[in-house]
Amino acid sequence: MTQPQPRQTLQPIDLPPLPDEAAVALIEVLRELLFQFEGHYFGQLCRYHAEHAAEHHRRQPDLFDDAPDFDDPLLF
């Protein structure tokens, strides 16, 4: 398996104005393309996210380290 490359920053695209109907048709085509893509590569996408989930969770700091627990007495 190849190592993933670092994410590249997307540059803004200067899109032309579209009539309402064309904008709706275009978004439907893009959604269908995404639906087909996810269906075809579902296993690979799940595997990638599962492999990288542990890496993400290791870096996630505990934001509420000193927060009271549910078993602690009420503060008021």
PDB file with SEQRES, HELIX, SHEET and CRYST1 records, atoms N, CA, C and O in Angstrom:
SEQRES   1 A   76  MET THR GLN PRO GLN PRO ARG GLN THR LEU GLN PRO ILE          
SEQRES   2 A   76  ASP LEU PRO PRO LEU PRO ASP GLU ALA ALA VAL ALA LEU          
SEQRES   3 A   76  ILE GLU VAL LEU ARG GLU LEU LEU PHE GLN PHE GLU GLY          
SEQRES   4 A   76  HIS TYR PHE GLY GLN LEU CYS ARG TYR HIS ALA GLU HIS          
SEQRES   5 A   76  ALA ALA GLU HIS HIS ARG ARG GLN PRO ASP LEU PHE ASP          
SEQRES   6 A   76  ASP ALA PRO ASP PHE ASP ASP PRO LEU LEU PHE                  
HELIX    1 AA1 ASP A   20  HIS A   40  1                                  21    
HELIX    2 AA2 PHE A   42  ARG A   59  1                                  18    
CRYST1    1.000    1.000    1.000  90.00  90.00  90.00 P 1           1          
ATOM      1  N   MET A   1       0.855  -1.171   0.000  1.00  0.00           N  
ATOM      2  CA  MET A   1       0.000   0.000   0.000  1.00  0.00           C  
ATOM      3  C   MET A   1       0.900   1.233   0.000  1.00  0.00           C  
ATOM      4  O   MET A   1       1.929   1.255   0.676  1.00  0.00           O  
ATOM      5  N   THR A   2       0.524   2.226  -0.734  1.00  0.00           N  
ATOM      6  CA  THR A   2       1.317   3.457  -0.798  1.00  0.00           C  
ATOM      7  C   THR A   2       0.955   4.378   0.353  1.00  0.00           C  
ATOM      8  O   THR A   2      -0.167   4.362   0.859  1.00  0.00           O  
ATOM      9  N   GLN A   3       1.929   5.178   0.753  1.00  0.00           N  
ATOM     10  CA  GLN A   3       1.705   6.152   1.821  1.00  0.00           C  
ATOM     11  C   GLN A   3       0.921   7.334   1.263  1.00  0.00           C  
ATOM     12  O   GLN A   3       1.225   7.817   0.172  1.00  0.00           O  
ATOM     13  N   PRO A   4      -0.089   7.808   2.000  1.00  0.00           N  
ATOM     14  CA  PRO A   4      -0.837   8.976   1.516  1.00  0.00           C  
ATOM     15  C   PRO A   4       0.027  10.229   1.571  1.00  0.00           C  
ATOM     16  O   PRO A   4       0.847  10.406   2.472  1.00  0.00           O  
ATOM     17  N   GLN A   5      -0.179  11.072   0.602  1.00  0.00           N  
ATOM     18  CA  GLN A   5       0.541  12.338   0.551  1.00  0.00           C  
ATOM     19  C   GLN A   5      -0.139  13.336   1.472  1.00  0.00           C  
ATOM     20  O   GLN A   5      -1.340  13.229   1.721  1.00  0.00           O  
ATOM     21  N   PRO A   6       0.617  14.311   1.986  1.00  0.00           N  
ATOM     22  CA  PRO A   6      -0.016  15.338   2.820  1.00  0.00           C  
ATOM     23  C   PRO A   6      -1.093  16.072   2.025  1.00  0.00           C  
ATOM     24  O   PRO A   6      -0.996  16.229   0.808  1.00  0.00           O  
ATOM     25  N   ARG A   7      -2.106  16.511   2.735  1.00  0.00           N  
ATOM     26  CA  ARG A   7      -3.199  17.234   2.076  1.00  0.00           C  
ATOM     27  C   ARG A   7      -2.698  18.533   1.475  1.00  0.00           C  
ATOM     28  O   ARG A   7      -1.924  19.268   2.089  1.00  0.00           O  
ATOM     29  N   GLN A   8      -3.147  18.793   0.285  1.00  0.00           N  
ATOM     30  CA  GLN A   8      -2.813  20.050  -0.357  1.00  0.00           C  
ATOM     31  C   GLN A   8      -3.938  21.041  -0.091  1.00  0.00           C  
ATOM     32  O   GLN A   8      -5.105  20.664   0.015  1.00  0.00           O  
ATOM     33  N   THR A   9      -3.572  22.297   0.012  1.00  0.00           N  
ATOM     34  CA  THR A   9      -4.564  23.339   0.225  1.00  0.00           C  
ATOM     35  C   THR A   9      -5.311  23.588  -1.077  1.00  0.00           C  
ATOM     36  O   THR A   9      -4.704  23.788  -2.129  1.00  0.00           O  
ATOM     37  N   LEU A  10      -6.618  23.573  -0.992  1.00  0.00           N  
ATOM     38  CA  LEU A  10      -7.422  23.838  -2.181  1.00  0.00           C  
ATOM     39  C   LEU A  10      -7.441  25.330  -2.467  1.00  0.00           C  
ATOM     40  O   LEU A  10      -7.558  26.156  -1.562  1.00  0.00           O  
ATOM     41  N   GLN A  11      -7.327  25.644  -3.710  1.00  0.00           N  
ATOM     42  CA  GLN A  11      -7.382  27.031  -4.140  1.00  0.00           C  
ATOM     43  C   GLN A  11      -8.817  27.358  -4.547  1.00  0.00           C  
ATOM     44  O   GLN A  11      -9.507  26.509  -5.111  1.00  0.00           O  
ATOM     45  N   PRO A  12      -9.268  28.569  -4.269  1.00  0.00           N  
ATOM     46  CA  PRO A  12     -10.628  28.929  -4.681  1.00  0.00           C  
ATOM     47  C   PRO A  12     -10.776  28.873  -6.203  1.00  0.00           C  
ATOM     48  O   PRO A  12      -9.852  29.194  -6.951  1.00  0.00           O  
ATOM     49  N   ILE A  13     -11.941  28.466  -6.624  1.00  0.00           N  
ATOM     50  CA  ILE A  13     -12.234  28.372  -8.054  1.00  0.00           C  
ATOM     51  C   ILE A  13     -13.203  29.494  -8.399  1.00  0.00           C  
ATOM     52  O   ILE A  13     -14.208  29.689  -7.716  1.00  0.00           O  
ATOM     53  N   ASP A  14     -12.902  30.211  -9.436  1.00  0.00           N  
ATOM     54  CA  ASP A  14     -13.782  31.287  -9.888  1.00  0.00           C  
ATOM     55  C   ASP A  14     -14.865  30.673 -10.775  1.00  0.00           C  
ATOM     56  O   ASP A  14     -14.677  30.505 -11.980  1.00  0.00           O  
ATOM     57  N   LEU A  15     -15.989  30.345 -10.163  1.00  0.00           N  
ATOM     58  CA  LEU A  15     -17.073  29.696 -10.892  1.00  0.00           C  
ATOM     59  C   LEU A  15     -17.956  30.732 -11.581  1.00  0.00           C  
ATOM     60  O   LEU A  15     -18.214  31.805 -11.036  1.00  0.00           O  
ATOM     61  N   PRO A  16     -18.409  30.399 -12.777  1.00  0.00           N  
ATOM     62  CA  PRO A  16     -19.281  31.336 -13.487  1.00  0.00           C  
ATOM     63  C   PRO A  16     -20.686  31.317 -12.893  1.00  0.00           C  
ATOM     64  O   PRO A  16     -21.072  30.333 -12.261  1.00  0.00           O  
ATOM     65  N   PRO A  17     -21.443  32.374 -13.082  1.00  0.00           N  
ATOM     66  CA  PRO A  17     -22.838  32.357 -12.639  1.00  0.00           C  
ATOM     67  C   PRO A  17     -23.625  31.322 -13.450  1.00  0.00           C  
ATOM     68  O   PRO A  17     -23.359  31.110 -14.633  1.00  0.00           O  
ATOM     69  N   LEU A  18     -24.592  30.689 -12.797  1.00  0.00           N  
ATOM     70  CA  LEU A  18     -25.431  29.686 -13.458  1.00  0.00           C  
ATOM     71  C   LEU A  18     -26.894  30.003 -13.200  1.00  0.00           C  
ATOM     72  O   LEU A  18     -27.238  30.564 -12.159  1.00  0.00           O  
ATOM     73  N   PRO A  19     -27.750  29.649 -14.139  1.00  0.00           N  
ATOM     74  CA  PRO A  19     -29.187  29.736 -13.862  1.00  0.00           C  
ATOM     75  C   PRO A  19     -29.538  28.746 -12.741  1.00  0.00           C  
ATOM     76  O   PRO A  19     -28.834  27.757 -12.537  1.00  0.00           O  
ATOM     77  N   ASP A  20     -30.611  29.016 -12.033  1.00  0.00           N  
ATOM     78  CA  ASP A  20     -31.015  28.157 -10.917  1.00  0.00           C  
ATOM     79  C   ASP A  20     -31.124  26.689 -11.329  1.00  0.00           C  
ATOM     80  O   ASP A  20     -30.637  25.808 -10.620  1.00  0.00           O  
ATOM     81  N   GLU A  21     -31.751  26.427 -12.455  1.00  0.00           N  
ATOM     82  CA  GLU A  21     -31.947  25.053 -12.913  1.00  0.00           C  
ATOM     83  C   GLU A  21     -30.617  24.361 -13.178  1.00  0.00           C  
ATOM     84  O   GLU A  21     -30.462  23.178 -12.873  1.00  0.00           O  
ATOM     85  N   ALA A  22     -29.662  25.083 -13.739  1.00  0.00           N  
ATOM     86  CA  ALA A  22     -28.346  24.505 -14.020  1.00  0.00           C  
ATOM     87  C   ALA A  22     -27.598  24.207 -12.722  1.00  0.00           C  
ATOM     88  O   ALA A  22     -26.919  23.185 -12.621  1.00  0.00           O  
ATOM     89  N   ALA A  23     -27.717  25.088 -11.731  1.00  0.00           N  
ATOM     90  CA  ALA A  23     -27.064  24.854 -10.439  1.00  0.00           C  
ATOM     91  C   ALA A  23     -27.635  23.604  -9.775  1.00  0.00           C  
ATOM     92  O   ALA A  23     -26.890  22.800  -9.215  1.00  0.00           O  
ATOM     93  N   VAL A  24     -28.953  23.440  -9.837  1.00  0.00           N  
ATOM     94  CA  VAL A  24     -29.594  22.259  -9.254  1.00  0.00           C  
ATOM     95  C   VAL A  24     -29.156  21.001 -10.001  1.00  0.00           C  
ATOM     96  O   VAL A  24     -28.836  19.993  -9.370  1.00  0.00           O  
ATOM     97  N   ALA A  25     -29.137  21.043 -11.320  1.00  0.00           N  
ATOM     98  CA  ALA A  25     -28.724  19.883 -12.107  1.00  0.00           C  
ATOM     99  C   ALA A  25     -27.270  19.518 -11.820  1.00  0.00           C  
ATOM    100  O   ALA A  25     -26.933  18.339 -11.710  1.00  0.00           O  
ATOM    101  N   LEU A  26     -26.413  20.523 -11.699  1.00  0.00           N  
ATOM    102  CA  LEU A  26     -24.999  20.272 -11.441  1.00  0.00           C  
ATOM    103  C   LEU A  26     -24.793  19.633 -10.075  1.00  0.00           C  
ATOM    104  O   LEU A  26     -24.020  18.683  -9.953  1.00  0.00           O  
ATOM    105  N   ILE A  27     -25.465  20.132  -9.051  1.00  0.00           N  
ATOM    106  CA  ILE A  27     -25.294  19.553  -7.716  1.00  0.00           C  
ATOM    107  C   ILE A  27     -25.818  18.125  -7.687  1.00  0.00           C  
ATOM    108  O   ILE A  27     -25.259  17.284  -6.981  1.00  0.00           O  
ATOM    109  N   GLU A  28     -26.872  17.830  -8.432  1.00  0.00           N  
ATOM    110  CA  GLU A  28     -27.382  16.456  -8.492  1.00  0.00           C  
ATOM    111  C   GLU A  28     -26.374  15.524  -9.154  1.00  0.00           C  
ATOM    112  O   GLU A  28     -26.192  14.391  -8.708  1.00  0.00           O  
ATOM    113  N   VAL A  29     -25.723  15.987 -10.203  1.00  0.00           N  
ATOM    114  CA  VAL A  29     -24.689  15.181 -10.863  1.00  0.00           C  
ATOM    115  C   VAL A  29     -23.520  14.945  -9.912  1.00  0.00           C  
ATOM    116  O   VAL A  29     -23.011  13.828  -9.818  1.00  0.00           O  
ATOM    117  N   LEU A  30     -23.094  15.990  -9.207  1.00  0.00           N  
ATOM    118  CA  LEU A  30     -21.976  15.846  -8.273  1.00  0.00           C  
ATOM    119  C   LEU A  30     -22.324  14.898  -7.127  1.00  0.00           C  
ATOM    120  O   LEU A  30     -21.489  14.093  -6.717  1.00  0.00           O  
ATOM    121  N   ARG A  31     -23.536  14.984  -6.615  1.00  0.00           N  
ATOM    122  CA  ARG A  31     -23.961  14.073  -5.543  1.00  0.00           C  
ATOM    123  C   ARG A  31     -23.993  12.630  -6.034  1.00  0.00           C  
ATOM    124  O   ARG A  31     -23.569  11.721  -5.321  1.00  0.00           O  
ATOM    125  N   GLU A  32     -24.490  12.418  -7.239  1.00  0.00           N  
ATOM    126  CA  GLU A  32     -24.528  11.067  -7.801  1.00  0.00           C  
ATOM    127  C   GLU A  32     -23.114  10.533  -8.015  1.00  0.00           C  
ATOM    128  O   GLU A  32     -22.840   9.362  -7.752  1.00  0.00           O  
ATOM    129  N   LEU A  33     -22.226  11.391  -8.492  1.00  0.00           N  
ATOM    130  CA  LEU A  33     -20.827  10.993  -8.668  1.00  0.00           C  
ATOM    131  C   LEU A  33     -20.219  10.586  -7.329  1.00  0.00           C  
ATOM    132  O   LEU A  33     -19.539   9.563  -7.242  1.00  0.00           O  
ATOM    133  N   LEU A  34     -20.457  11.375  -6.292  1.00  0.00           N  
ATOM    134  CA  LEU A  34     -19.948  11.053  -4.963  1.00  0.00           C  
ATOM    135  C   LEU A  34     -20.561   9.748  -4.455  1.00  0.00           C  
ATOM    136  O   LEU A  34     -19.855   8.918  -3.881  1.00  0.00           O  
ATOM    137  N   PHE A  35     -21.865   9.557  -4.661  1.00  0.00           N  
ATOM    138  CA  PHE A  35     -22.547   8.336  -4.241  1.00  0.00           C  
ATOM    139  C   PHE A  35     -21.918   7.112  -4.910  1.00  0.00           C  
ATOM    140  O   PHE A  35     -21.643   6.110  -4.249  1.00  0.00           O  
ATOM    141  N   GLN A  36     -21.693   7.199  -6.215  1.00  0.00           N  
ATOM    142  CA  GLN A  36     -21.086   6.090  -6.952  1.00  0.00           C  
ATOM    143  C   GLN A  36     -19.642   5.850  -6.503  1.00  0.00           C  
ATOM    144  O   GLN A  36     -19.218   4.702  -6.363  1.00  0.00           O  
ATOM    145  N   PHE A  37     -18.897   6.917  -6.281  1.00  0.00           N  
ATOM    146  CA  PHE A  37     -17.504   6.821  -5.846  1.00  0.00           C  
ATOM    147  C   PHE A  37     -17.421   6.136  -4.482  1.00  0.00           C  
ATOM    148  O   PHE A  37     -16.621   5.221  -4.289  1.00  0.00           O  
ATOM    149  N   GLU A  38     -18.256   6.587  -3.535  1.00  0.00           N  
ATOM    150  CA  GLU A  38     -18.243   5.991  -2.197  1.00  0.00           C  
ATOM    151  C   GLU A  38     -18.663   4.526  -2.241  1.00  0.00           C  
ATOM    152  O   GLU A  38     -18.104   3.701  -1.519  1.00  0.00           O  
ATOM    153  N   GLY A  39     -19.629   4.200  -3.071  1.00  0.00           N  
ATOM    154  CA  GLY A  39     -20.056   2.810  -3.194  1.00  0.00           C  
ATOM    155  C   GLY A  39     -18.963   1.921  -3.752  1.00  0.00           C  
ATOM    156  O   GLY A  39     -18.783   0.791  -3.296  1.00  0.00           O  
ATOM    157  N   HIS A  40     -18.239   2.418  -4.726  1.00  0.00           N  
ATOM    158  CA  HIS A  40     -17.185   1.630  -5.365  1.00  0.00           C  
ATOM    159  C   HIS A  40     -15.971   1.457  -4.455  1.00  0.00           C  
ATOM    160  O   HIS A  40     -15.387   0.375  -4.403  1.00  0.00           O  
ATOM    161  N   TYR A  41     -15.592   2.498  -3.748  1.00  0.00           N  
ATOM    162  CA  TYR A  41     -14.377   2.479  -2.926  1.00  0.00           C  
ATOM    163  C   TYR A  41     -14.676   2.374  -1.433  1.00  0.00           C  
ATOM    164  O   TYR A  41     -13.826   2.714  -0.611  1.00  0.00           O  
ATOM    165  N   PHE A  42     -15.878   1.906  -1.070  1.00  0.00           N  
ATOM    166  CA  PHE A  42     -16.304   1.867   0.324  1.00  0.00           C  
ATOM    167  C   PHE A  42     -15.313   1.132   1.226  1.00  0.00           C  
ATOM    168  O   PHE A  42     -14.945   1.635   2.288  1.00  0.00           O  
ATOM    169  N   GLY A  43     -14.886  -0.045   0.805  1.00  0.00           N  
ATOM    170  CA  GLY A  43     -13.954  -0.830   1.619  1.00  0.00           C  
ATOM    171  C   GLY A  43     -12.647  -0.105   1.862  1.00  0.00           C  
ATOM    172  O   GLY A  43     -12.132  -0.094   2.980  1.00  0.00           O  
ATOM    173  N   GLN A  44     -12.117   0.493   0.825  1.00  0.00           N  
ATOM    174  CA  GLN A  44     -10.856   1.219   0.963  1.00  0.00           C  
ATOM    175  C   GLN A  44     -11.014   2.446   1.848  1.00  0.00           C  
ATOM    176  O   GLN A  44     -10.137   2.740   2.661  1.00  0.00           O  
ATOM    177  N   LEU A  45     -12.119   3.161   1.701  1.00  0.00           N  
ATOM    178  CA  LEU A  45     -12.354   4.343   2.531  1.00  0.00           C  
ATOM    179  C   LEU A  45     -12.480   3.956   4.000  1.00  0.00           C  
ATOM    180  O   LEU A  45     -11.916   4.617   4.872  1.00  0.00           O  
ATOM    181  N   CYS A  46     -13.222   2.881   4.272  1.00  0.00           N  
ATOM    182  CA  CYS A  46     -13.372   2.424   5.661  1.00  0.00           C  
ATOM    183  C   CYS A  46     -12.033   1.989   6.235  1.00  0.00           C  
ATOM    184  O   CYS A  46     -11.703   2.331   7.370  1.00  0.00           O  
ATOM    185  N   ARG A  47     -11.263   1.240   5.462  1.00  0.00           N  
ATOM    186  CA  ARG A  47      -9.958   0.775   5.929  1.00  0.00           C  
ATOM    187  C   ARG A  47      -9.042   1.953   6.237  1.00  0.00           C  
ATOM    188  O   ARG A  47      -8.374   1.966   7.271  1.00  0.00           O  
ATOM    189  N   TYR A  48      -9.007   2.929   5.359  1.00  0.00           N  
ATOM    190  CA  TYR A  48      -8.152   4.099   5.571  1.00  0.00           C  
ATOM    191  C   TYR A  48      -8.546   4.828   6.852  1.00  0.00           C  
ATOM    192  O   TYR A  48      -7.688   5.160   7.669  1.00  0.00           O  
ATOM    193  N   HIS A  49      -9.842   5.074   7.027  1.00  0.00           N  
ATOM    194  CA  HIS A  49     -10.296   5.809   8.209  1.00  0.00           C  
ATOM    195  C   HIS A  49     -10.086   4.998   9.486  1.00  0.00           C  
ATOM    196  O   HIS A  49      -9.779   5.570  10.532  1.00  0.00           O  
ATOM    197  N   ALA A  50     -10.247   3.675   9.417  1.00  0.00           N  
ATOM    198  CA  ALA A  50     -10.014   2.840  10.597  1.00  0.00           C  
ATOM    199  C   ALA A  50      -8.539   2.864  10.986  1.00  0.00           C  
ATOM    200  O   ALA A  50      -8.209   2.924  12.170  1.00  0.00           O  
ATOM    201  N   GLU A  51      -7.652   2.818   9.993  1.00  0.00           N  
ATOM    202  CA  GLU A  51      -6.216   2.842  10.276  1.00  0.00           C  
ATOM    203  C   GLU A  51      -5.775   4.178  10.858  1.00  0.00           C  
ATOM    204  O   GLU A  51      -4.851   4.225  11.670  1.00  0.00           O  
ATOM    205  N   HIS A  52      -6.418   5.247  10.456  1.00  0.00           N  
ATOM    206  CA  HIS A  52      -5.998   6.569  10.908  1.00  0.00           C  
ATOM    207  C   HIS A  52      -6.811   7.079  12.095  1.00  0.00           C  
ATOM    208  O   HIS A  52      -6.489   8.129  12.652  1.00  0.00           O  
ATOM    209  N   ALA A  53      -7.854   6.358  12.489  1.00  0.00           N  
ATOM    210  CA  ALA A  53      -8.668   6.797  13.622  1.00  0.00           C  
ATOM    211  C   ALA A  53      -7.873   6.738  14.918  1.00  0.00           C  
ATOM    212  O   ALA A  53      -7.960   7.651  15.740  1.00  0.00           O  
ATOM    213  N   ALA A  54      -7.099   5.673  15.107  1.00  0.00           N  
ATOM    214  CA  ALA A  54      -6.305   5.548  16.332  1.00  0.00           C  
ATOM    215  C   ALA A  54      -5.278   6.671  16.413  1.00  0.00           C  
ATOM    216  O   ALA A  54      -5.020   7.204  17.492  1.00  0.00           O  
ATOM    217  N   GLU A  55      -4.700   7.025  15.291  1.00  0.00           N  
ATOM    218  CA  GLU A  55      -3.722   8.120  15.251  1.00  0.00           C  
ATOM    219  C   GLU A  55      -4.382   9.431  15.660  1.00  0.00           C  
ATOM    220  O   GLU A  55      -3.787  10.227  16.388  1.00  0.00           O  
ATOM    221  N   HIS A  56      -5.591   9.657  15.202  1.00  0.00           N  
ATOM    222  CA  HIS A  56      -6.319  10.881  15.541  1.00  0.00           C  
ATOM    223  C   HIS A  56      -6.655  10.906  17.028  1.00  0.00           C  
ATOM    224  O   HIS A  56      -6.503  11.935  17.686  1.00  0.00           O  
ATOM    225  N   HIS A  57      -7.112   9.773  17.555  1.00  0.00           N  
ATOM    226  CA  HIS A  57      -7.525   9.729  18.956  1.00  0.00           C  
ATOM    227  C   HIS A  57      -6.343   9.869  19.902  1.00  0.00           C  
ATOM    228  O   HIS A  57      -6.495  10.393  21.005  1.00  0.00           O  
ATOM    229  N   ARG A  58      -5.164   9.407  19.487  1.00  0.00           N  
ATOM    230  CA  ARG A  58      -3.990   9.563  20.346  1.00  0.00           C  
ATOM    231  C   ARG A  58      -3.621  11.023  20.518  1.00  0.00           C  
ATOM    232  O   ARG A  58      -3.136  11.417  21.579  1.00  0.00           O  
ATOM    233  N   ARG A  59      -3.841  11.824  19.501  1.00  0.00           N  
ATOM    234  CA  ARG A  59      -3.473  13.233  19.555  1.00  0.00           C  
ATOM    235  C   ARG A  59      -4.552  14.094  20.193  1.00  0.00           C  
ATOM    236  O   ARG A  59      -4.289  15.240  20.559  1.00  0.00           O  
ATOM    237  N   GLN A  60      -5.753  13.566  20.329  1.00  0.00           N  
ATOM    238  CA  GLN A  60      -6.856  14.360  20.853  1.00  0.00           C  
ATOM    239  C   GLN A  60      -6.646  14.623  22.338  1.00  0.00           C  
ATOM    240  O   GLN A  60      -6.647  13.680  23.129  1.00  0.00           O  
ATOM    241  N   PRO A  61      -6.465  15.879  22.739  1.00  0.00           N  
ATOM    242  CA  PRO A  61      -6.275  16.172  24.161  1.00  0.00           C  
ATOM    243  C   PRO A  61      -7.595  16.052  24.919  1.00  0.00           C  
ATOM    244  O   PRO A  61      -8.674  16.200  24.345  1.00  0.00           O  
ATOM    245  N   ASP A  62      -7.487  15.785  26.200  1.00  0.00           N  
ATOM    246  CA  ASP A  62      -8.663  15.739  27.054  1.00  0.00           C  
ATOM    247  C   ASP A  62      -8.996  17.167  27.454  1.00  0.00           C  
ATOM    248  O   ASP A  62      -8.289  17.765  28.264  1.00  0.00           O  
ATOM    249  N   LEU A  63     -10.046  17.706  26.904  1.00  0.00           N  
ATOM    250  CA  LEU A  63     -10.389  19.103  27.134  1.00  0.00           C  
ATOM    251  C   LEU A  63     -11.005  19.336  28.503  1.00  0.00           C  
ATOM    252  O   LEU A  63     -11.011  20.465  28.995  1.00  0.00           O  
ATOM    253  N   PHE A  64     -11.518  18.296  29.118  1.00  0.00           N  
ATOM    254  CA  PHE A  64     -12.225  18.447  30.385  1.00  0.00           C  
ATOM    255  C   PHE A  64     -11.600  17.558  31.458  1.00  0.00           C  
ATOM    256  O   PHE A  64     -12.304  16.832  32.160  1.00  0.00           O  
ATOM    257  N   ASP A  65     -10.288  17.619  31.579  1.00  0.00           N  
ATOM    258  CA  ASP A  65      -9.566  16.769  32.515  1.00  0.00           C  
ATOM    259  C   ASP A  65     -10.010  17.016  33.953  1.00  0.00           C  
ATOM    260  O   ASP A  65     -10.111  16.073  34.738  1.00  0.00           O  
ATOM    261  N   ASP A  66     -10.276  18.274  34.307  1.00  0.00           N  
ATOM    262  CA  ASP A  66     -10.639  18.596  35.683  1.00  0.00           C  
ATOM    263  C   ASP A  66     -12.153  18.771  35.867  1.00  0.00           C  
ATOM    264  O   ASP A  66     -12.593  19.270  36.902  1.00  0.00           O  
ATOM    265  N   ALA A  67     -12.935  18.373  34.892  1.00  0.00           N  
ATOM    266  CA  ALA A  67     -14.390  18.508  34.992  1.00  0.00           C  
ATOM    267  C   ALA A  67     -14.930  17.487  35.986  1.00  0.00           C  
ATOM    268  O   ALA A  67     -14.395  16.385  36.097  1.00  0.00           O  
ATOM    269  N   PRO A  68     -15.989  17.848  36.708  1.00  0.00           N  
ATOM    270  CA  PRO A  68     -16.564  16.892  37.655  1.00  0.00           C  
ATOM    271  C   PRO A  68     -17.147  15.687  36.922  1.00  0.00           C  
ATOM    272  O   PRO A  68     -17.637  15.798  35.799  1.00  0.00           O  
ATOM    273  N   ASP A  69     -17.083  14.556  37.574  1.00  0.00           N  
ATOM    274  CA  ASP A  69     -17.632  13.327  37.025  1.00  0.00           C  
ATOM    275  C   ASP A  69     -19.126  13.276  37.352  1.00  0.00           C  
ATOM    276  O   ASP A  69     -19.593  14.013  38.221  1.00  0.00           O  
ATOM    277  N   PHE A  70     -19.869  12.424  36.673  1.00  0.00           N  
ATOM    278  CA  PHE A  70     -21.295  12.307  36.953  1.00  0.00           C  
ATOM    279  C   PHE A  70     -21.549  11.779  38.366  1.00  0.00           C  
ATOM    280  O   PHE A  70     -22.610  12.030  38.938  1.00  0.00           O  
ATOM    281  N   ASP A  71     -20.594  11.058  38.927  1.00  0.00           N  
ATOM    282  CA  ASP A  71     -20.756  10.509  40.271  1.00  0.00           C  
ATOM    283  C   ASP A  71     -20.384  11.509  41.355  1.00  0.00           C  
ATOM    284  O   ASP A  71     -20.653  11.261  42.531  1.00  0.00           O  
ATOM    285  N   ASP A  72     -19.771  12.637  40.990  1.00  0.00           N  
ATOM    286  CA  ASP A  72     -19.389  13.651  41.972  1.00  0.00           C  
ATOM    287  C   ASP A  72     -20.637  14.336  42.523  1.00  0.00           C  
ATOM    288  O   ASP A  72     -21.643  14.440  41.820  1.00  0.00           O  
ATOM    289  N   PRO A  73     -20.584  14.810  43.786  1.00  0.00           N  
ATOM    290  CA  PRO A  73     -21.738  15.532  44.330  1.00  0.00           C  
ATOM    291  C   PRO A  73     -21.968  16.831  43.560  1.00  0.00           C  
ATOM    292  O   PRO A  73     -21.037  17.402  42.992  1.00  0.00           O  
ATOM    293  N   LEU A  74     -23.206  17.282  43.549  1.00  0.00           N  
ATOM    294  CA  LEU A  74     -23.546  18.521  42.854  1.00  0.00           C  
ATOM    295  C   LEU A  74     -22.845  19.698  43.508  1.00  0.00           C  
ATOM    296  O   LEU A  74     -22.645  19.713  44.722  1.00  0.00           O  
ATOM    297  N   LEU A  75     -22.475  20.678  42.707  1.00  0.00           N  
ATOM    298  CA  LEU A  75     -21.714  21.821  43.201  1.00  0.00           C  
ATOM    299  C   LEU A  75     -22.600  22.897  43.805  1.00  0.00           C  
ATOM    300  O   LEU A  75     -22.071  23.828  44.414  1.00  0.00           O  
ATOM    301  N   PHE A  76     -23.904  22.823  43.673  1.00  0.00           N  
ATOM    302  CA  PHE A  76     -24.779  23.868  44.211  1.00  0.00           C  
ATOM    303  C   PHE A  76     -25.730  23.321  45.231  1.00  0.00           C  
ATOM    304  O   PHE A  76     -26.538  24.067  45.784  1.00  0.00           O  
TER     305      PHE A  76                                                      
END                                                                             
